[in-house]
Amino acid sequence: MICIETRHAKAALNTMLNKTARNDAKDITQMMRTGWFRAVHVKSESAQTLRALLVARKAMLGKVLDMENMIRGLLRPFGLKVGEISVGRFDVRVRDLLAGKKELEAIAAPLLDVRSAMRQQLARLHRVALTFRATVDDPRFKESTNVGARFGLTPRRYQSGQTGRIGSISKCGDELTRAMLYEAAIAIVTRIPKNYKLRLWGLRLDRKKGPKRAATAVARALAVLLHRIWTSGTTFRFGAGGKRGRVAAAV
């Protein structure tokens, strides 16, 4: 069985004047007969299971944050501000603020219990950080540098005659993995105190191009690095680096 790339097929079908179910079937048959299609990788069942787990984790995390923000919003009109607090101390902080206020405590207590139960269930899913592996499924890329384009982290290009433009990133591919790589890149540049070539390269880009472009570039380099580690079976070394320090080597 061959699965074809949907955007490529849609662009081909849009060239036809009369769009009907019969014509679509005939045109798809013609595409397959002439070889004018692009085959896509079909993910394994294990990868799809991991993907379902990651989507469930993201949805549950969003609901937990919504619950915490709602509790904050309920207390704010009464002059009770939770403030910046760790996840583990959120419940204690809210109950301390509500001490002696029986009516408010009766309202907030069920919400805190629900929030606590959701946090406990989220902890069971939070341990799995396999977004990259679940999306790629099989490290089939011939060049590790091609992984960035797979997740839409390479810039768009338009060229026609004497016109040539380079735009923002394409944002093709999996949105969840792209977001995870971007968040990890921001953490590398802004939060991790240890200096190594990937981070130092990102800091230089931050000063020259700004934080958003720097984070995007580091996210693309991180995708290449993860693929290289996966295919070579090695571990990350803080002291190593590629040419001109662009990507920390995993060899």
C-alpha positions as a Markdown table, in Angstrom:
| # | Residue | x | y | z |
|---|---|---|---|---|
| 1 | Met | 0.0 | 0.0 | 0.0 |
| 2 | Ile | 1.2 | 3.5 | -0.9 |
| 3 | Cys | 0.1 | 6.6 | 0.9 |
| 4 | Ile | 0.5 | 9.8 | -1.0 |
| 5 | Glu | 1.2 | 13.3 | 0.2 |
| 6 | Thr | -2.1 | 15.1 | 0.6 |
| 7 | Arg | -1.0 | 18.7 | -0.2 |
| 8 | His | 0.8 | 17.5 | -3.3 |
| 9 | Ala | -2.3 | 15.6 | -4.5 |
| 10 | Lys | -4.6 | 18.5 | -3.7 |
| 11 | Ala | -2.5 | 20.9 | -5.7 |
| 12 | Ala | -2.7 | 18.5 | -8.7 |
| 13 | Leu | -6.4 | 18.1 | -8.4 |
| 14 | Asn | -7.0 | 21.8 | -8.2 |
| 15 | Thr | -5.7 | 22.2 | -11.7 |
| 16 | Met | -8.8 | 20.4 | -13.0 |
| 17 | Leu | -11.7 | 22.5 | -14.1 |
| 18 | Asn | -14.6 | 20.3 | -13.1 |
| 19 | Lys | -14.3 | 18.8 | -9.6 |
| 20 | Thr | -16.5 | 15.8 | -9.0 |
| 21 | Ala | -16.0 | 12.6 | -7.1 |
| 22 | Arg | -15.7 | 10.7 | -10.4 |
| 23 | Asn | -13.2 | 13.1 | -11.8 |
| 24 | Asp | -11.2 | 13.0 | -8.6 |
| 25 | Ala | -11.0 | 9.2 | -8.7 |
| 26 | Lys | -9.9 | 9.4 | -12.4 |
| 27 | Asp | -7.3 | 12.0 | -11.7 |
| 28 | Ile | -5.8 | 10.2 | -8.7 |
| 29 | Thr | -5.6 | 7.0 | -10.8 |
| 30 | Gln | -3.8 | 9.0 | -13.5 |
| 31 | Met | -1.4 | 10.4 | -10.8 |
| 32 | Met | -0.6 | 6.9 | -9.7 |
| 33 | Arg | -0.2 | 5.6 | -13.2 |
| 34 | Thr | 2.2 | 8.3 | -14.3 |
| 35 | Gly | 4.1 | 8.3 | -11.0 |
| 36 | Trp | 3.3 | 12.0 | -10.4 |
| 37 | Phe | 2.9 | 11.7 | -6.6 |
| 38 | Arg | 5.0 | 11.8 | -3.5 |
| 39 | Ala | 4.9 | 8.9 | -1.1 |
| 40 | Val | 4.8 | 9.5 | 2.6 |
| 41 | His | 5.9 | 7.3 | 5.5 |
| 42 | Val | 3.2 | 5.4 | 7.4 |
| 43 | Lys | 3.9 | 5.5 | 11.1 |
| 44 | Ser | 4.0 | 2.3 | 13.1 |
| 45 | Glu | 1.4 | 1.4 | 15.7 |
| 46 | Ser | 3.9 | 2.0 | 18.5 |
| 47 | Ala | 4.6 | 5.5 | 17.2 |
| 48 | Gln | 0.9 | 6.2 | 16.9 |
| 49 | Thr | 0.4 | 5.0 | 20.5 |
| 50 | Leu | 3.1 | 7.3 | 21.7 |
| 51 | Arg | 1.6 | 10.1 | 19.8 |
| 52 | Ala | -1.8 | 9.5 | 21.4 |
| 53 | Leu | -0.1 | 9.6 | 24.8 |
| 54 | Leu | 1.6 | 12.9 | 24.0 |
| 55 | Val | -1.6 | 14.5 | 22.8 |
| 56 | Ala | -3.4 | 13.3 | 25.9 |
| 57 | Arg | -0.7 | 14.8 | 28.1 |
| 58 | Lys | -0.8 | 18.2 | 26.3 |
| 59 | Ala | -4.6 | 18.3 | 26.6 |
| 60 | Met | -4.5 | 17.4 | 30.3 |
| 61 | Leu | -1.8 | 20.0 | 31.0 |
| 62 | Gly | -4.0 | 22.6 | 29.4 |
| 63 | Lys | -6.9 | 21.7 | 31.6 |
| 64 | Val | -4.8 | 21.8 | 34.7 |
| 65 | Leu | -3.5 | 25.2 | 33.9 |
| 66 | Asp | -7.1 | 26.4 | 33.1 |
| 67 | Met | -8.2 | 25.2 | 36.6 |
| 68 | Glu | -5.3 | 26.9 | 38.4 |
| 69 | Asn | -6.0 | 30.2 | 36.5 |
| 70 | Met | -9.7 | 29.9 | 37.3 |
| 71 | Ile | -8.9 | 29.5 | 41.0 |
| 72 | Arg | -6.6 | 32.6 | 40.9 |
| 73 | Gly | -9.4 | 34.5 | 39.1 |
| 74 | Leu | -12.0 | 33.6 | 41.8 |
| 75 | Leu | -9.8 | 34.9 | 44.6 |
| 76 | Arg | -8.5 | 38.1 | 43.0 |
| 77 | Pro | -11.8 | 40.2 | 43.4 |
| 78 | Phe | -11.4 | 39.6 | 47.2 |
| 79 | Gly | -7.9 | 40.9 | 47.3 |
| 80 | Leu | -6.3 | 37.4 | 47.6 |
| 81 | Lys | -3.4 | 37.0 | 45.2 |
| 82 | Val | -1.7 | 33.7 | 44.9 |
| 83 | Gly | 1.3 | 35.2 | 43.2 |
| 84 | Glu | 4.2 | 33.2 | 41.7 |
| 85 | Ile | 4.3 | 29.8 | 43.4 |
| 86 | Ser | 5.6 | 26.4 | 42.6 |
| 87 | Val | 3.3 | 23.6 | 41.5 |
| 88 | Gly | 3.8 | 21.7 | 44.7 |
| 89 | Arg | 2.9 | 24.7 | 47.0 |
| 90 | Phe | -0.1 | 25.9 | 45.0 |
| 91 | Asp | -2.7 | 24.0 | 47.1 |
| 92 | Val | -1.1 | 25.1 | 50.4 |
| 93 | Arg | -0.9 | 28.7 | 49.3 |
| 94 | Val | -4.6 | 28.9 | 48.4 |
| 95 | Arg | -5.7 | 27.2 | 51.6 |
| 96 | Asp | -3.6 | 29.6 | 53.6 |
| 97 | Leu | -5.2 | 32.6 | 51.9 |
| 98 | Leu | -8.7 | 31.2 | 52.5 |
| 99 | Ala | -8.1 | 30.5 | 56.2 |
| 100 | Gly | -11.0 | 32.0 | 58.2 |
| 101 | Lys | -13.2 | 32.6 | 55.1 |
| 102 | Lys | -15.6 | 29.7 | 55.3 |
| 103 | Glu | -17.8 | 30.7 | 52.3 |
| 104 | Leu | -14.9 | 31.1 | 49.9 |
| 105 | Glu | -13.2 | 28.0 | 51.3 |
| 106 | Ala | -16.4 | 25.9 | 50.6 |
| 107 | Ile | -16.3 | 27.2 | 46.9 |
| 108 | Ala | -12.5 | 26.7 | 46.4 |
| 109 | Ala | -12.1 | 23.3 | 48.2 |
| 110 | Pro | -13.8 | 21.2 | 45.5 |
| 111 | Leu | -11.8 | 23.0 | 42.8 |
| 112 | Leu | -8.5 | 22.3 | 44.6 |
| 113 | Asp | -9.4 | 18.6 | 45.0 |
| 114 | Val | -10.1 | 18.4 | 41.3 |
| 115 | Arg | -6.9 | 20.2 | 40.5 |
| 116 | Ser | -4.9 | 17.9 | 42.8 |
| 117 | Ala | -6.4 | 14.8 | 41.1 |
| 118 | Met | -5.6 | 16.1 | 37.7 |
| 119 | Arg | -2.0 | 16.9 | 38.7 |
| 120 | Gln | -1.6 | 13.3 | 40.0 |
| 121 | Gln | -2.8 | 11.9 | 36.7 |
| 122 | Leu | -0.7 | 14.3 | 34.7 |
| 123 | Ala | 2.4 | 13.1 | 36.6 |
| 124 | Arg | 1.8 | 9.6 | 35.1 |
| 125 | Leu | 2.0 | 11.0 | 31.6 |
| 126 | His | 4.6 | 13.7 | 32.2 |
| 127 | Arg | 7.4 | 11.2 | 32.5 |
| 128 | Val | 7.2 | 10.4 | 28.8 |
| 129 | Ala | 9.2 | 12.9 | 26.6 |
| 130 | Leu | 9.2 | 11.1 | 23.3 |
| 131 | Thr | 7.6 | 13.7 | 21.0 |
| 132 | Phe | 10.5 | 13.7 | 18.6 |
| 133 | Arg | 10.8 | 9.9 | 18.4 |
| 134 | Ala | 7.0 | 9.4 | 18.0 |
| 135 | Thr | 6.9 | 11.9 | 15.2 |
| 136 | Val | 9.9 | 10.7 | 13.2 |
| 137 | Asp | 9.1 | 7.0 | 14.0 |
| 138 | Asp | 11.9 | 5.7 | 11.7 |
| 139 | Pro | 15.2 | 7.7 | 11.3 |
| 140 | Arg | 14.9 | 7.3 | 7.6 |
| 141 | Phe | 16.5 | 10.6 | 6.6 |
| 142 | Lys | 19.7 | 10.3 | 4.6 |
| 143 | Glu | 21.0 | 13.5 | 6.0 |
| 144 | Ser | 20.4 | 14.7 | 9.6 |
| 145 | Thr | 20.2 | 18.2 | 8.3 |
| 146 | Asn | 17.0 | 17.4 | 6.4 |
| 147 | Val | 15.1 | 16.9 | 9.7 |
| 148 | Gly | 14.6 | 20.7 | 10.2 |
| 149 | Ala | 12.6 | 20.9 | 7.0 |
| 150 | Arg | 10.5 | 18.0 | 8.1 |
| 151 | Phe | 9.2 | 20.0 | 11.1 |
| 152 | Gly | 8.8 | 23.3 | 9.2 |
| 153 | Leu | 11.8 | 25.0 | 10.7 |
| 154 | Thr | 13.4 | 26.0 | 7.5 |
| 155 | Pro | 12.5 | 29.4 | 5.7 |
| 156 | Arg | 10.2 | 29.6 | 2.8 |
| 157 | Arg | 11.7 | 30.6 | -0.5 |
| 158 | Tyr | 10.1 | 32.2 | -3.5 |
| 159 | Gln | 12.0 | 32.7 | -6.8 |
| 160 | Ser | 10.7 | 33.7 | -10.2 |
| 161 | Gly | 12.8 | 35.3 | -12.8 |
| 162 | Gln | 14.7 | 38.1 | -11.1 |
| 163 | Thr | 12.6 | 38.0 | -8.0 |
| 164 | Gly | 13.9 | 36.0 | -5.1 |
| 165 | Arg | 12.6 | 36.2 | -1.5 |
| 166 | Ile | 13.3 | 34.3 | 1.7 |
| 167 | Gly | 10.4 | 34.5 | 4.1 |
| 168 | Ser | 9.6 | 33.0 | 7.5 |
| 169 | Ile | 9.7 | 29.4 | 8.4 |
| 170 | Ser | 7.4 | 27.1 | 6.4 |
| 171 | Lys | 5.6 | 25.6 | 9.5 |
| 172 | Cys | 5.1 | 22.4 | 7.6 |
| 173 | Gly | 5.0 | 19.0 | 9.4 |
| 174 | Asp | 4.0 | 18.3 | 12.9 |
| 175 | Glu | 3.0 | 21.3 | 15.0 |
| 176 | Leu | 3.4 | 19.6 | 18.4 |
| 177 | Thr | 7.0 | 18.6 | 17.7 |
| 178 | Arg | 7.9 | 22.0 | 16.3 |
| 179 | Ala | 6.5 | 23.6 | 19.5 |
| 180 | Met | 8.4 | 21.2 | 21.7 |
| 181 | Leu | 11.7 | 21.9 | 19.9 |
| 182 | Tyr | 11.1 | 25.7 | 20.1 |
| 183 | Glu | 10.4 | 25.5 | 23.8 |
| 184 | Ala | 13.5 | 23.4 | 24.4 |
| 185 | Ala | 15.5 | 25.9 | 22.4 |
| 186 | Ile | 14.3 | 28.8 | 24.5 |
| 187 | Ala | 15.2 | 26.9 | 27.6 |
| 188 | Ile | 18.7 | 26.2 | 26.2 |
| 189 | Val | 19.3 | 29.9 | 25.4 |
| 190 | Thr | 17.7 | 31.5 | 28.5 |
| 191 | Arg | 17.5 | 29.1 | 31.4 |
| 192 | Ile | 20.3 | 26.6 | 31.3 |
| 193 | Pro | 23.4 | 28.2 | 32.9 |
| 194 | Lys | 25.9 | 25.7 | 31.6 |
| 195 | Asn | 27.8 | 27.0 | 28.6 |
| 196 | Tyr | 28.4 | 24.7 | 25.6 |
| 197 | Lys | 28.7 | 25.4 | 21.9 |
| 198 | Leu | 25.1 | 25.0 | 21.0 |
| 199 | Arg | 24.0 | 27.5 | 23.7 |
| 200 | Leu | 26.8 | 29.9 | 22.9 |
| 201 | Trp | 25.9 | 29.9 | 19.2 |
| 202 | Gly | 22.3 | 30.6 | 20.2 |
| 203 | Leu | 23.3 | 33.5 | 22.4 |
| 204 | Arg | 25.4 | 35.0 | 19.6 |
| 205 | Leu | 22.3 | 34.8 | 17.3 |
| 206 | Asp | 20.2 | 36.3 | 20.0 |
| 207 | Arg | 22.4 | 39.4 | 20.1 |
| 208 | Lys | 22.6 | 39.7 | 16.3 |
| 209 | Lys | 19.1 | 38.5 | 15.1 |
| 210 | Gly | 16.9 | 38.7 | 18.1 |
| 211 | Pro | 15.4 | 36.1 | 20.5 |
| 212 | Lys | 12.8 | 34.6 | 18.1 |
| 213 | Arg | 15.1 | 34.0 | 15.2 |
| 214 | Ala | 17.8 | 32.6 | 17.6 |
| 215 | Ala | 15.3 | 30.2 | 19.2 |
| 216 | Thr | 14.1 | 29.0 | 15.8 |
| 217 | Ala | 17.7 | 28.4 | 14.7 |
| 218 | Val | 18.6 | 26.5 | 17.9 |
| 219 | Ala | 15.4 | 24.4 | 17.5 |
| 220 | Arg | 16.4 | 23.4 | 14.0 |
| 221 | Ala | 19.9 | 22.6 | 15.2 |
| 222 | Leu | 18.4 | 20.6 | 18.1 |
| 223 | Ala | 16.3 | 18.5 | 15.7 |
| 224 | Val | 19.5 | 17.7 | 13.7 |
| 225 | Leu | 21.3 | 16.8 | 16.9 |
| 226 | Leu | 18.6 | 14.5 | 18.2 |
| 227 | His | 18.5 | 12.7 | 14.9 |
| 228 | Arg | 22.2 | 12.3 | 14.8 |
| 229 | Ile | 22.2 | 10.9 | 18.4 |
| 230 | Trp | 19.5 | 8.5 | 17.4 |
| 231 | Thr | 21.2 | 7.1 | 14.3 |
| 232 | Ser | 24.7 | 7.0 | 15.8 |
| 233 | Gly | 23.6 | 5.5 | 19.2 |
| 234 | Thr | 25.9 | 7.9 | 21.0 |
| 235 | Thr | 25.2 | 10.5 | 23.8 |
| 236 | Phe | 25.4 | 14.3 | 23.9 |
| 237 | Arg | 28.8 | 15.7 | 24.8 |
| 238 | Phe | 28.8 | 19.3 | 26.1 |
| 239 | Gly | 32.4 | 20.0 | 25.0 |
| 240 | Ala | 32.0 | 18.9 | 21.4 |
| 241 | Gly | 30.8 | 21.0 | 18.5 |
| 242 | Gly | 30.3 | 21.0 | 14.7 |
| 243 | Lys | 32.0 | 23.4 | 12.2 |
| 244 | Arg | 31.9 | 27.0 | 13.4 |
| 245 | Gly | 30.0 | 25.7 | 16.5 |
| 246 | Arg | 26.7 | 25.4 | 14.7 |
| 247 | Val | 25.6 | 22.1 | 16.1 |
| 248 | Ala | 27.1 | 20.3 | 19.1 |
| 249 | Ala | 28.4 | 17.0 | 17.8 |
| 250 | Ala | 27.0 | 13.7 | 19.1 |
| 251 | Val | 30.0 | 11.6 | 18.3 |
